[in-house]
Amino acid sequence: MKISVEITLAPLEEDYKDKIKNFILSIRKSGFKYNETPLSTHIYGDYTSLMYFLTKSIQESFEEIDSGIISLKIFKSDRSKYIPFD
């Protein structure tokens, strides 16, 4: 089953930029299709392998920060070709 995930990492601390960059770099290296926007990153793939990757990556990110929020929206479809209306 294909899914699309919109993910936002928001560390609640002063030195947040490097932590967000590290998380985005892990997504870039993952081999999954992805799309970056100013407020979130969208990642696309097979449910089982993508959720395994996200679980591991979220745990690593949480170990790097003292306090923070990760917001996920999971869509049951491959939305990688979605083009917003102009």
MODELLER restraints for C-alpha pairs under 7 A, 6 or more apart:
rsr = mdl.restraints
at = mdl.atoms
rsr.add(forms.Gaussian(group=physical.xy_distance, feature=features.Distance(at['CA:1:A'], at['CA:46:A']), mean=5.66, stdev=0.5))
rsr.add(forms.Gaussian(group=physical.xy_distance, feature=features.Distance(at['CA:1:A'], at['CA:47:A']), mean=5.70, stdev=0.5))
rsr.add(forms.Gaussian(group=physical.xy_distance, feature=features.Distance(at['CA:2:A'], at['CA:45:A']), mean=5.53, stdev=0.5))
rsr.add(forms.Gaussian(group=physical.xy_distance, feature=features.Distance(at['CA:2:A'], at['CA:46:A']), mean=4.55, stdev=0.5))
rsr.add(forms.Gaussian(group=physical.xy_distance, feature=features.Distance(at['CA:2:A'], at['CA:47:A']), mean=5.69, stdev=0.5))
rsr.add(forms.Gaussian(group=physical.xy_distance, feature=features.Distance(at['CA:2:A'], at['CA:76:A']), mean=6.46, stdev=0.5))
rsr.add(forms.Gaussian(group=physical.xy_distance, feature=features.Distance(at['CA:2:A'], at['CA:77:A']), mean=5.33, stdev=0.5))
rsr.add(forms.Gaussian(group=physical.xy_distance, feature=features.Distance(at['CA:2:A'], at['CA:78:A']), mean=5.56, stdev=0.5))
rsr.add(forms.Gaussian(group=physical.xy_distance, feature=features.Distance(at['CA:3:A'], at['CA:44:A']), mean=5.93, stdev=0.5))
rsr.add(forms.Gaussian(group=physical.xy_distance, feature=features.Distance(at['CA:3:A'], at['CA:45:A']), mean=5.71, stdev=0.5))
rsr.add(forms.Gaussian(group=physical.xy_distance, feature=features.Distance(at['CA:3:A'], at['CA:46:A']), mean=6.12, stdev=0.5))
rsr.add(forms.Gaussian(group=physical.xy_distance, feature=features.Distance(at['CA:3:A'], at['CA:47:A']), mean=5.65, stdev=0.5))
rsr.add(forms.Gaussian(group=physical.xy_distance, feature=features.Distance(at['CA:3:A'], at['CA:74:A']), mean=6.80, stdev=0.5))
rsr.add(forms.Gaussian(group=physical.xy_distance, feature=features.Distance(at['CA:3:A'], at['CA:75:A']), mean=5.54, stdev=0.5))
rsr.add(forms.Gaussian(group=physical.xy_distance, feature=features.Distance(at['CA:3:A'], at['CA:76:A']), mean=4.69, stdev=0.5))
rsr.add(forms.Gaussian(group=physical.xy_distance, feature=features.Distance(at['CA:3:A'], at['CA:77:A']), mean=4.69, stdev=0.5))
rsr.add(forms.Gaussian(group=physical.xy_distance, feature=features.Distance(at['CA:3:A'], at['CA:78:A']), mean=5.32, stdev=0.5))
rsr.add(forms.Gaussian(group=physical.xy_distance, feature=features.Distance(at['CA:4:A'], at['CA:42:A']), mean=6.87, stdev=0.5))
rsr.add(forms.Gaussian(group=physical.xy_distance, feature=features.Distance(at['CA:4:A'], at['CA:43:A']), mean=5.80, stdev=0.5))
rsr.add(forms.Gaussian(group=physical.xy_distance, feature=features.Distance(at['CA:4:A'], at['CA:44:A']), mean=4.48, stdev=0.5))
rsr.add(forms.Gaussian(group=physical.xy_distance, feature=features.Distance(at['CA:4:A'], at['CA:45:A']), mean=6.67, stdev=0.5))
rsr.add(forms.Gaussian(group=physical.xy_distance, feature=features.Distance(at['CA:4:A'], at['CA:74:A']), mean=5.84, stdev=0.5))
rsr.add(forms.Gaussian(group=physical.xy_distance, feature=features.Distance(at['CA:4:A'], at['CA:75:A']), mean=5.06, stdev=0.5))
rsr.add(forms.Gaussian(group=physical.xy_distance, feature=features.Distance(at['CA:4:A'], at['CA:76:A']), mean=6.62, stdev=0.5))
rsr.add(forms.Gaussian(group=physical.xy_distance, feature=features.Distance(at['CA:4:A'], at['CA:77:A']), mean=6.09, stdev=0.5))
rsr.add(forms.Gaussian(group=physical.xy_distance, feature=features.Distance(at['CA:4:A'], at['CA:78:A']), mean=5.45, stdev=0.5))
rsr.add(forms.Gaussian(group=physical.xy_distance, feature=features.Distance(at['CA:4:A'], at['CA:79:A']), mean=5.94, stdev=0.5))
rsr.add(forms.Gaussian(group=physical.xy_distance, feature=features.Distance(at['CA:5:A'], at['CA:42:A']), mean=5.48, stdev=0.5))
rsr.add(forms.Gaussian(group=physical.xy_distance, feature=features.Distance(at['CA:5:A'], at['CA:43:A']), mean=5.28, stdev=0.5))
rsr.add(forms.Gaussian(group=physical.xy_distance, feature=features.Distance(at['CA:5:A'], at['CA:44:A']), mean=6.36, stdev=0.5))
rsr.add(forms.Gaussian(group=physical.xy_distance, feature=features.Distance(at['CA:5:A'], at['CA:72:A']), mean=6.55, stdev=0.5))
rsr.add(forms.Gaussian(group=physical.xy_distance, feature=features.Distance(at['CA:5:A'], at['CA:73:A']), mean=5.51, stdev=0.5))
rsr.add(forms.Gaussian(group=physical.xy_distance, feature=features.Distance(at['CA:5:A'], at['CA:74:A']), mean=4.55, stdev=0.5))
rsr.add(forms.Gaussian(group=physical.xy_distance, feature=features.Distance(at['CA:5:A'], at['CA:75:A']), mean=6.23, stdev=0.5))
rsr.add(forms.Gaussian(group=physical.xy_distance, feature=features.Distance(at['CA:6:A'], at['CA:40:A']), mean=6.47, stdev=0.5))
rsr.add(forms.Gaussian(group=physical.xy_distance, feature=features.Distance(at['CA:6:A'], at['CA:41:A']), mean=5.76, stdev=0.5))
rsr.add(forms.Gaussian(group=physical.xy_distance, feature=features.Distance(at['CA:6:A'], at['CA:42:A']), mean=4.41, stdev=0.5))
rsr.add(forms.Gaussian(group=physical.xy_distance, feature=features.Distance(at['CA:6:A'], at['CA:43:A']), mean=6.61, stdev=0.5))
rsr.add(forms.Gaussian(group=physical.xy_distance, feature=features.Distance(at['CA:6:A'], at['CA:72:A']), mean=5.58, stdev=0.5))
rsr.add(forms.Gaussian(group=physical.xy_distance, feature=features.Distance(at['CA:6:A'], at['CA:73:A']), mean=5.01, stdev=0.5))
rsr.add(forms.Gaussian(group=physical.xy_distance, feature=features.Distance(at['CA:6:A'], at['CA:74:A']), mean=6.57, stdev=0.5))
rsr.add(forms.Gaussian(group=physical.xy_distance, feature=features.Distance(at['CA:7:A'], at['CA:40:A']), mean=5.56, stdev=0.5))
rsr.add(forms.Gaussian(group=physical.xy_distance, feature=features.Distance(at['CA:7:A'], at['CA:41:A']), mean=5.37, stdev=0.5))
rsr.add(forms.Gaussian(group=physical.xy_distance, feature=features.Distance(at['CA:7:A'], at['CA:42:A']), mean=6.22, stdev=0.5))
rsr.add(forms.Gaussian(group=physical.xy_distance, feature=features.Distance(at['CA:7:A'], at['CA:70:A']), mean=6.95, stdev=0.5))
rsr.add(forms.Gaussian(group=physical.xy_distance, feature=features.Distance(at['CA:7:A'], at['CA:71:A']), mean=5.61, stdev=0.5))
rsr.add(forms.Gaussian(group=physical.xy_distance, feature=features.Distance(at['CA:7:A'], at['CA:72:A']), mean=4.65, stdev=0.5))
rsr.add(forms.Gaussian(group=physical.xy_distance, feature=features.Distance(at['CA:7:A'], at['CA:73:A']), mean=6.62, stdev=0.5))
rsr.add(forms.Gaussian(group=physical.xy_distance, feature=features.Distance(at['CA:8:A'], at['CA:39:A']), mean=6.81, stdev=0.5))
rsr.add(forms.Gaussian(group=physical.xy_distance, feature=features.Distance(at['CA:8:A'], at['CA:40:A']), mean=4.74, stdev=0.5))
rsr.add(forms.Gaussian(group=physical.xy_distance, feature=features.Distance(at['CA:8:A'], at['CA:41:A']), mean=6.52, stdev=0.5))
rsr.add(forms.Gaussian(group=physical.xy_distance, feature=features.Distance(at['CA:8:A'], at['CA:70:A']), mean=5.58, stdev=0.5))
rsr.add(forms.Gaussian(group=physical.xy_distance, feature=features.Distance(at['CA:8:A'], at['CA:71:A']), mean=5.11, stdev=0.5))
rsr.add(forms.Gaussian(group=physical.xy_distance, feature=features.Distance(at['CA:8:A'], at['CA:72:A']), mean=6.70, stdev=0.5))
rsr.add(forms.Gaussian(group=physical.xy_distance, feature=features.Distance(at['CA:9:A'], at['CA:20:A']), mean=6.47, stdev=0.5))
rsr.add(forms.Gaussian(group=physical.xy_distance, feature=features.Distance(at['CA:9:A'], at['CA:69:A']), mean=5.99, stdev=0.5))
rsr.add(forms.Gaussian(group=physical.xy_distance, feature=features.Distance(at['CA:9:A'], at['CA:70:A']), mean=4.59, stdev=0.5))
rsr.add(forms.Gaussian(group=physical.xy_distance, feature=features.Distance(at['CA:9:A'], at['CA:71:A']), mean=6.61, stdev=0.5))
rsr.add(forms.Gaussian(group=physical.xy_distance, feature=features.Distance(at['CA:10:A'], at['CA:68:A']), mean=5.53, stdev=0.5))
rsr.add(forms.Gaussian(group=physical.xy_distance, feature=features.Distance(at['CA:10:A'], at['CA:69:A']), mean=5.08, stdev=0.5))
rsr.add(forms.Gaussian(group=physical.xy_distance, feature=features.Distance(at['CA:10:A'], at['CA:70:A']), mean=6.23, stdev=0.5))
rsr.add(forms.Gaussian(group=physical.xy_distance, feature=features.Distance(at['CA:11:A'], at['CA:65:A']), mean=6.62, stdev=0.5))
rsr.add(forms.Gaussian(group=physical.xy_distance, feature=features.Distance(at['CA:11:A'], at['CA:67:A']), mean=6.06, stdev=0.5))
rsr.add(forms.Gaussian(group=physical.xy_distance, feature=features.Distance(at['CA:11:A'], at['CA:68:A']), mean=3.98, stdev=0.5))
rsr.add(forms.Gaussian(group=physical.xy_distance, feature=features.Distance(at['CA:11:A'], at['CA:69:A']), mean=6.19, stdev=0.5))
rsr.add(forms.Gaussian(group=physical.xy_distance, feature=features.Distance(at['CA:12:A'], at['CA:67:A']), mean=5.32, stdev=0.5))
rsr.add(forms.Gaussian(group=physical.xy_distance, feature=features.Distance(at['CA:12:A'], at['CA:68:A']), mean=4.72, stdev=0.5))
rsr.add(forms.Gaussian(group=physical.xy_distance, feature=features.Distance(at['CA:13:A'], at['CA:67:A']), mean=6.90, stdev=0.5))
rsr.add(forms.Gaussian(group=physical.xy_distance, feature=features.Distance(at['CA:23:A'], at['CA:61:A']), mean=6.58, stdev=0.5))
rsr.add(forms.Gaussian(group=physical.xy_distance, feature=features.Distance(at['CA:32:A'], at['CA:43:A']), mean=6.69, stdev=0.5))
rsr.add(forms.Gaussian(group=physical.xy_distance, feature=features.Distance(at['CA:32:A'], at['CA:44:A']), mean=6.23, stdev=0.5))
rsr.add(forms.Gaussian(group=physical.xy_distance, feature=features.Distance(at['CA:32:A'], at['CA:45:A']), mean=6.20, stdev=0.5))
rsr.add(forms.Gaussian(group=physical.xy_distance, feature=features.Distance(at['CA:33:A'], at['CA:43:A']), mean=5.85, stdev=0.5))
rsr.add(forms.Gaussian(group=physical.xy_distance, feature=features.Distance(at['CA:33:A'], at['CA:44:A']), mean=5.36, stdev=0.5))
rsr.add(forms.Gaussian(group=physical.xy_distance, feature=features.Distance(at['CA:34:A'], at['CA:42:A']), mean=5.40, stdev=0.5))
rsr.add(forms.Gaussian(group=physical.xy_distance, feature=features.Distance(at['CA:34:A'], at['CA:43:A']), mean=4.22, stdev=0.5))
rsr.add(forms.Gaussian(group=physical.xy_distance, feature=features.Distance(at['CA:34:A'], at['CA:44:A']), mean=6.11, stdev=0.5))
rsr.add(forms.Gaussian(group=physical.xy_distance, feature=features.Distance(at['CA:35:A'], at['CA:41:A']), mean=5.80, stdev=0.5))
rsr.add(forms.Gaussian(group=physical.xy_distance, feature=features.Distance(at['CA:35:A'], at['CA:42:A']), mean=5.07, stdev=0.5))
rsr.add(forms.Gaussian(group=physical.xy_distance, feature=features.Distance(at['CA:35:A'], at['CA:43:A']), mean=6.50, stdev=0.5))
rsr.add(forms.Gaussian(group=physical.xy_distance, feature=features.Distance(at['CA:36:A'], at['CA:42:A']), mean=6.28, stdev=0.5))
rsr.add(forms.Gaussian(group=physical.xy_distance, feature=features.Distance(at['CA:44:A'], at['CA:78:A']), mean=6.29, stdev=0.5))
rsr.add(forms.Gaussian(group=physical.xy_distance, feature=features.Distance(at['CA:44:A'], at['CA:80:A']), mean=6.52, stdev=0.5))
